[in-house]
Amino acid sequence: MSNESLNSFLVKQTGVDREELIDETSLEGDLSVYGDDAVELIVAFGKEFHVDVSNFMAADYFSAEGDPVLPAIINFFTGKNEKKVKHLKLKHLQRAIIAGRLDEDIIHF
């Protein structure tokens, strides 16, 4: 499976320009994919490329949908830190296609 197939899939799913897609492109940080849209994209990715995504923990890699201001204010007054998400990049999806699965072992290979 070529990188071009993955790029075409991401262009179709996100509407991003193909020129923006490089190995280090982050799905959330660069393509603004988060929340339910991120989960839908990962499920569609699994189906399209025959990748097992059942062990992928989306909540670790994507922020929830909604207004970020109120939680930030609450965290400020309660002294809690905002949860930092990990970065899922195109290179991780490329590895997942080769391995047939998307999980922590593939991402941190």
N, C-alpha and C positions, 0 to 999 in steps of 0.2 A: 504494500500500500504506500503510495507516494505522499510526500508532504503536500503536494498539490491537491490531493483528495481531501486532506484535513483542512487545508486553507479554504477550499471551495465550500466545505461543510460549514465552517465558521463564518464565512461571508454570508451564506444563506441564512444561518441562524441568528446572526447579530447585526447584519447590515454594515459591518465595518469595511473599510477599503482594504483590499488585498495587500496593498503596499505597507500597511501597518502591521502585518503579521510576520513576526520573526520568532526564532526559537525562544527568546526571552520574554515574549509578550505574555503578560499576566491577564487571565480571564477577567478578574475583578478590577484590578488596578488600571489596566490599559483598555479593556473592552467594555468596562462598566456592566459586567454580568454579575448579578447577585440575587439573593432571595430565591423565590419560587422559579424565576427565570433560569437561574443557575442550575437548579435541580432538574428542570425540564431539559436543559441543554445537555447535562451529563447523561441523563437517561437516553436521549436521542443519539448522543455520541456512542453509547454502548450498543444500541441497536444498529446504528449505521455501520460501525466498524467491528461488530461482533466481539465487544470487550465486556468482560464481567465487571460491573461497577457496584456489585452488591456489598463490597467491603470498603467502599469509598465513603469517608465521613465528610459530607458536604458542609456541615456546620463548622468544621475546622478551617475551611477554605473560602467560604462566602459569608458576607454579612447578611443579616436579615433585612427584609424590605421594611419600609416605613420611614418615618421622620427621625433623623439621627439627633436632632436638637434636644428633645425632651430627655432621652436617655443620657445624653452628655451632661445636661444640667443636674439630673438626679445623681449621676456618678460623681460629679464635682462636689455636691453637698454631702454625699455619704462617704466620700473618700475612696470609692471603688475605682479601679482602673478599667478603662474600656477594653473589651476583649479584642486582642489582636488576631487577625486571621492570617493563615499561612498563604503563600502564593502558589497557585496552580498555573503553570505556564504551558505554552504550546509544546515545549520539549517533553514535558511530562505526558501529555496526550500522545505524542509520537511514540514514546516508550511503551505506553499502555497498548497501543495498537500492535506493536511488535510482540509484546508479552501476552496479549489477550486478556489482560486484567488491569484495573486501575485501583491501586491501594498504596499504602505508605511505603512498602518495599520498592515498588516501581518508581514512585515519586522521589525517594531518597537514594536511588541507585547510584 
